[in-house]
Structure formats: C-alpha cells, structure tokens
C-alpha cells in the first residue's frame, strides 16, 4: 500500500483550444513533476477539471497517467461522483487501470448529513480494495466531513488512509489530526497551498498542491526542507508563493493556475468552456506576480 505523504501535484488536464484533451502535453507535464521531485502525481482533481470531463475521458486520463508514470511515483486518481454507485464503479475502474490511491470528493450539490456521508464512504471502502483519501472542499461541494466522521471512518476502514482538507480553515485540519491521532496509518493533507508547512508542523503528512503546476520545485522544497529540519528554509519557500496565490482574486483559482502555467511557457491550454476566461489585466497581474516570486525567493 502506497504511503500517503509529501508533495502531491494536483495536475491540470491539458487541452487544445477546442476543449479536447492534449494527451502528449499531459505526458510532458507528468514527467515535469516527477523530474521536480514531487512525491506523487494526481489526476482528475479540481485543477484537473474532473467536473467537466466525461466518464470515458476520465478513464482515458487515468490510463495515460499509469502508462506514463510506470511506477516511478504513486498515481492518485479522483473518482468521486455524486452517487455512491457511480463512485464505486469509477473507483473499481481506477484500480483495474492501476492507480495507486483514490481521491474521493464528498458528493456534491445536494445537502448530506454526517450519517449519509459516513455510509457513502463506508460502502465505497467495502467495495474497493485500494487506499482511499477523502476530499473535503465544502465551498465547492456544499458538504463538509466533520472531524468525528473522519475519525470514525479511519478507525473502521483500514483502506481509508487519509483526508485532503481544502476548507482553508487550519482549525479544521487540526481537528482532523486530533480525531485520527490513534490511527497511525492515517494521513491528513492540506489542500490549501498556503497551509502545507503548518500542516506538517502540526502532525499532518503533506499537501496536494495546485501551485505545483506553476512552481513544482518550490513546493517540493517546502517538504524537503521540513524533513531536513530546516524550518526557516521551509518557511521561506512557503511564504514565497503568496504573490501567485493573491492572484486568485481575479477569478476561479483553476482558471488562474492554468493561465499562469501557460504564461511560464508550459502549454497546458485553456480550461474547458464555459470556464477559463481571464482578462488581459489579470494576465498582466499574474505575470508580475510570477516575477515577484522569482525576485523574492532568489533574494
């Protein structure tokens, strides 16, 4: 069972201008992340635009990842769907293809109580023999996993091995860590790039990062410096990404990250419509922020 830890790059799905998937560029981006030292690569997350891909496209993306990675690092695959049955079906397909770890977002749009969320993840865990990392992103999904529910799932299902928290609330991360401290194989990961170091310092295991699409080496250095005990170096790396994160005010973070990735010379293409419209003023600001990053970090 692959260990859930470190810097996991939440990769974008490269696309051509017509919205079709650019498979060749996808392979290049996978190798770019591995060369930068990321601990794992993650397809079909929020930045991978899972919400706008068909089932057939998701299967093809997973096939490309497993084929290109060839076991060099773990492959995470986002398989969460609205229904439990669809989540199980896609998760079983991910295992068949060869993905190492599932990332499973809470069901979204319709409100769920904690008993329903517990039942959803329990049924999934019983149906697939593969590690599962739950994904808490209430501002997008509309549903939040309570710490008590996470603790119960971690204790009762050995293949539920972690949670990614993208709530942006550090107290929530701390509560997840406290609720699972007696389950040693369970990992709490930050889904917010700004909280990765602080999650590690509190007892978490790493982060699933969108900024790795833009600055993979710096995201890797946060974790590597932490492991070496160089907390000042880790803090410098962590704080250096603030300028690009500030650009999220210009629109959907997925669109901003993809725009920035293109601006640094990595041709991942547009987001699939209707998403991805970024103004010229925003593009100028993003480019300036990238320059600020280099100036700040290399100072």
C-alpha positions as CSV (number, residue, x, y, z in Angstrom):
1,X,0.0,0.0,0.0
2,X,1.5,3.3,-1.1
3,X,2.2,5.7,1.7
4,X,0.2,8.9,1.7
5,X,2.7,11.7,2.3
6,X,4.7,14.5,0.8
7,X,4.0,16.9,-2.0
8,X,1.4,15.5,-4.3
9,X,1.0,17.5,-7.5
10,X,-2.7,18.1,-8.4
11,X,-2.1,18.3,-12.2
12,X,-4.2,20.1,-14.7
13,X,-5.7,18.4,-17.7
14,X,-4.0,19.9,-20.8
15,X,-6.4,20.8,-23.5
16,X,-6.4,22.1,-27.1
17,X,-8.3,25.3,-27.9
18,X,-11.4,23.3,-28.9
19,X,-11.5,21.7,-25.4
20,X,-10.3,18.3,-26.4
21,X,-7.6,16.6,-24.2
22,X,-4.0,17.1,-25.2
23,X,-2.5,13.7,-24.4
24,X,1.0,14.5,-25.5
25,X,1.2,17.6,-23.2
26,X,-0.3,15.6,-20.4
27,X,2.6,13.1,-20.6
28,X,5.1,16.0,-20.6
29,X,3.6,17.6,-17.5
30,X,3.6,14.3,-15.6
31,X,7.4,13.9,-16.4
32,X,8.0,17.6,-15.4
33,X,6.5,16.9,-12.0
34,X,8.5,13.7,-11.4
35,X,11.7,15.5,-12.5
36,X,11.0,18.2,-10.0
37,X,10.8,15.6,-7.2
38,X,7.1,15.5,-6.4
39,X,6.2,12.5,-4.2
40,X,3.1,11.6,-6.3
41,X,1.0,12.9,-9.2
42,X,-2.7,13.4,-9.0
43,X,-5.1,13.3,-11.9
44,X,-8.8,14.3,-12.0
45,X,-8.9,16.6,-9.1
46,X,-10.4,20.1,-9.0
47,X,-7.5,21.5,-11.1
48,X,-7.8,18.5,-13.4
49,X,-11.3,19.7,-14.2
50,X,-12.9,16.4,-13.2
51,X,-16.3,18.1,-13.0
52,X,-16.4,18.8,-16.8
53,X,-14.9,15.5,-18.1
54,X,-17.0,12.6,-19.3
55,X,-16.6,9.1,-17.7
56,X,-14.8,8.0,-20.9
57,X,-12.4,10.9,-20.7
58,X,-11.7,10.2,-17.0
59,X,-10.8,6.6,-17.8
60,X,-8.5,7.7,-20.6
61,X,-6.7,10.2,-18.4
62,X,-6.1,7.5,-15.7
63,X,-4.8,5.2,-18.4
64,X,-2.3,7.8,-19.6
65,X,-1.1,8.5,-16.0
66,X,-0.5,4.9,-15.2
67,X,1.2,4.3,-18.5
68,X,3.5,7.3,-18.3
69,X,4.4,7.1,-14.7
70,X,5.4,3.4,-14.9
71,X,5.5,3.0,-11.1
72,X,8.1,5.8,-10.5
73,X,5.7,7.6,-8.1
74,X,2.2,6.8,-6.8
75,X,-0.7,7.8,-9.0
76,X,-3.7,9.4,-7.3
77,X,-6.9,9.4,-9.2
78,X,-10.0,11.5,-8.4
79,X,-13.0,9.1,-8.6
80,X,-15.7,10.9,-6.5
81,X,-19.1,11.2,-8.1
82,X,-22.5,12.4,-6.9
83,X,-23.8,8.9,-6.4
84,X,-22.3,6.1,-4.4
85,X,-22.9,3.6,-7.2
86,X,-21.1,5.8,-9.7
87,X,-18.2,6.5,-7.3
88,X,-17.8,2.7,-6.7
89,X,-17.8,2.0,-10.4
90,X,-15.2,4.6,-11.3
91,X,-13.1,3.6,-8.3
92,X,-13.1,-0.1,-9.4
93,X,-12.1,1.0,-12.9
94,X,-9.2,3.1,-11.4
95,X,-7.9,0.0,-9.6
96,X,-8.2,-2.1,-12.7
97,X,-6.2,0.5,-14.7
98,X,-3.5,0.6,-12.0
99,X,-4.0,3.8,-10.0
100,X,-2.4,3.5,-6.6
101,X,-4.6,5.8,-4.4
102,X,-8.1,7.2,-4.8
103,X,-9.0,10.8,-4.0
104,X,-12.7,10.9,-3.3
105,X,-14.6,14.2,-3.0
106,X,-17.7,14.3,-1.0
107,X,-20.9,14.0,-3.0
108,X,-21.9,17.5,-4.1
109,X,-24.7,19.9,-4.9
110,X,-27.4,18.3,-2.7
111,X,-27.0,18.6,1.1
112,X,-26.0,15.5,3.1
113,X,-25.9,14.8,6.8
114,X,-22.9,13.1,8.5
115,X,-24.7,9.7,8.6
116,X,-25.1,9.8,4.8
117,X,-21.5,10.8,4.3
118,X,-20.3,8.0,6.6
119,X,-22.5,5.5,4.7
120,X,-21.2,6.7,1.4
121,X,-17.5,6.3,2.3
122,X,-18.1,3.0,4.1
123,X,-19.8,1.4,1.2
124,X,-17.0,2.6,-1.1
125,X,-14.4,1.2,1.3
126,X,-16.1,-2.1,1.4
127,X,-16.4,-2.3,-2.4
128,X,-12.8,-1.4,-3.4
129,X,-9.5,-2.8,-2.2
130,X,-7.4,0.3,-2.7
131,X,-6.3,3.1,-0.5
132,X,-8.8,6.0,-0.3
133,X,-8.1,9.6,0.6
134,X,-11.2,11.6,1.3
135,X,-11.5,15.1,-0.1
136,X,-13.2,17.8,1.9
137,X,-13.9,21.0,0.0
138,X,-17.1,22.4,1.3
139,X,-17.1,25.7,-0.5
140,X,-17.3,23.8,-3.8
141,X,-19.1,20.6,-2.9
142,X,-21.6,22.1,-0.4
143,X,-20.9,19.2,2.1
144,X,-18.3,19.0,4.8
145,X,-16.9,16.0,6.6
146,X,-17.0,16.5,10.3
147,X,-13.8,15.5,12.3
148,X,-15.8,12.9,14.3
149,X,-17.0,11.3,11.0
150,X,-13.4,11.3,9.6
151,X,-12.2,9.7,12.8
152,X,-14.9,7.0,12.7
153,X,-14.2,6.2,9.1
154,X,-10.4,6.0,9.7
155,X,-10.9,3.6,12.6
156,X,-13.4,1.3,10.9
157,X,-11.9,1.0,7.4
158,X,-8.3,0.2,7.0
159,X,-8.2,1.3,3.4
160,X,-9.5,4.8,4.2
161,X,-6.0,6.1,4.8
162,X,-6.2,9.9,4.6
163,X,-8.1,13.1,4.0
164,X,-7.3,16.2,1.9
165,X,-8.7,19.3,3.5
166,X,-9.4,22.3,1.2
167,X,-11.6,24.2,3.6
168,X,-8.9,26.8,4.1
169,X,-9.6,26.5,7.9
170,X,-6.5,25.5,9.7
171,X,-8.5,24.6,12.8
172,X,-10.3,22.1,10.8
173,X,-7.0,20.5,9.8
174,X,-6.0,20.4,13.5
175,X,-9.3,18.8,14.3
176,X,-8.8,16.1,11.7
177,X,-5.3,15.4,13.1
178,X,-6.7,15.1,16.6
179,X,-9.6,12.8,15.5
180,X,-7.2,10.4,13.8
181,X,-4.1,10.5,16.1
182,X,-4.7,6.9,17.2
183,X,-4.8,5.6,13.6
184,X,-1.1,5.7,12.7
185,X,-1.6,4.8,9.0
186,X,-4.0,7.8,8.5
187,X,-2.6,11.0,6.8
188,X,-4.0,14.5,7.0
189,X,-3.1,16.5,3.9
190,X,-3.5,20.2,3.3
191,X,-5.4,21.0,0.1
192,X,-4.6,24.7,0.6
193,X,-1.1,25.5,-0.6
194,X,-0.6,28.2,2.0
195,X,-1.1,25.7,4.8
196,X,1.2,22.9,3.8
197,X,4.1,23.7,6.1
198,X,1.9,24.4,9.1
199,X,0.0,21.2,8.5
200,X,3.3,19.3,8.6
201,X,4.4,21.1,11.7
202,X,1.1,20.1,13.4
203,X,1.5,16.4,12.6
204,X,0.0,16.2,9.1
205,X,1.8,14.4,6.3
206,X,2.0,16.9,3.4
207,X,-0.2,18.6,0.8
208,X,-2.0,18.2,-2.5
209,X,-0.9,21.3,-4.4
210,X,-2.2,23.2,-7.4
211,X,0.7,25.6,-7.3
212,X,3.0,22.7,-8.3
213,X,1.6,23.3,-11.8
214,X,3.4,26.6,-11.8
215,X,6.3,26.1,-9.3
216,X,6.9,22.4,-8.7
217,X,10.4,22.8,-7.3
218,X,9.4,25.3,-4.7
219,X,6.5,23.2,-3.5
220,X,8.8,20.2,-3.2
221,X,11.3,22.3,-1.3
222,X,8.7,23.0,1.4
223,X,8.5,19.3,2.3
224,X,12.2,18.5,1.8
225,X,13.3,21.4,4.0
226,X,10.9,20.3,6.6
227,X,12.3,16.7,6.5
228,X,15.8,18.1,7.0
229,X,14.8,20.2,9.9
230,X,15.4,23.4,8.0
231,X,12.2,25.2,9.2
232,X,13.5,28.6,8.1
233,X,14.1,27.3,4.6
234,X,10.7,25.7,4.5
235,X,9.1,29.0,5.8
236,X,10.9,31.0,3.1
237,X,9.6,28.6,0.4
238,X,6.1,28.6,1.9
239,X,5.8,32.4,2.0
240,X,7.3,32.8,-1.5
241,X,4.1,31.5,-3.1
242,X,1.9,34.3,-1.6
243,X,2.1,36.6,-4.7
244,X,0.7,34.0,-7.1
245,X,-2.0,32.9,-4.6
246,X,-3.0,36.6,-4.3
247,X,-4.0,36.4,-8.0
248,X,-6.9,34.1,-7.1
249,X,-8.9,37.2,-6.6
250,X,-9.0,37.6,-10.3
251,X,-11.2,34.6,-10.9
252,X,-11.7,30.9,-10.5
253,X,-8.5,29.5,-9.0
254,X,-8.5,26.7,-11.6
255,X,-8.5,29.3,-14.4
256,X,-5.8,31.4,-12.7
257,X,-3.5,28.5,-12.2
258,X,-3.9,27.3,-15.8
259,X,-3.4,30.8,-17.1
260,X,-0.2,31.1,-15.0
261,X,1.1,27.7,-16.2
262,X,0.7,28.8,-19.8
263,X,2.4,32.2,-19.1
264,X,5.6,30.4,-17.8
265,X,5.9,28.5,-21.0
266,X,4.1,25.3,-20.2
267,X,1.4,25.0,-22.9
268,X,-1.4,23.3,-21.0
269,X,-4.0,25.2,-22.9
270,X,-7.4,26.6,-21.8
271,X,-9.9,25.4,-19.3
272,X,-12.9,23.8,-20.9
273,X,-15.7,26.2,-21.6
274,X,-17.6,27.9,-20.0
275,X,-14.7,28.2,-17.6
276,X,-11.3,29.9,-18.1
277,X,-12.0,33.5,-19.2
278,X,-9.1,35.6,-17.8
279,X,-8.9,39.3,-18.6
280,X,-5.8,40.9,-20.1
281,X,-5.4,43.0,-16.9
282,X,-5.5,39.8,-14.9
283,X,-2.9,38.1,-17.1
284,X,-0.6,41.1,-16.6
285,X,-1.0,40.9,-12.9
286,X,-0.3,37.2,-12.9
287,X,2.9,37.7,-14.9
288,X,4.0,40.4,-12.5
289,X,3.3,38.1,-9.5
290,X,5.4,35.3,-11.1
291,X,8.2,37.8,-11.5
292,X,7.8,38.8,-7.8
293,X,8.1,35.2,-6.8
294,X,11.5,34.8,-8.5
295,X,12.7,38.0,-7.1
296,X,11.5,37.2,-3.6
297,X,12.7,33.6,-3.4
298,X,16.1,34.2,-5.0
299,X,16.8,37.2,-2.9
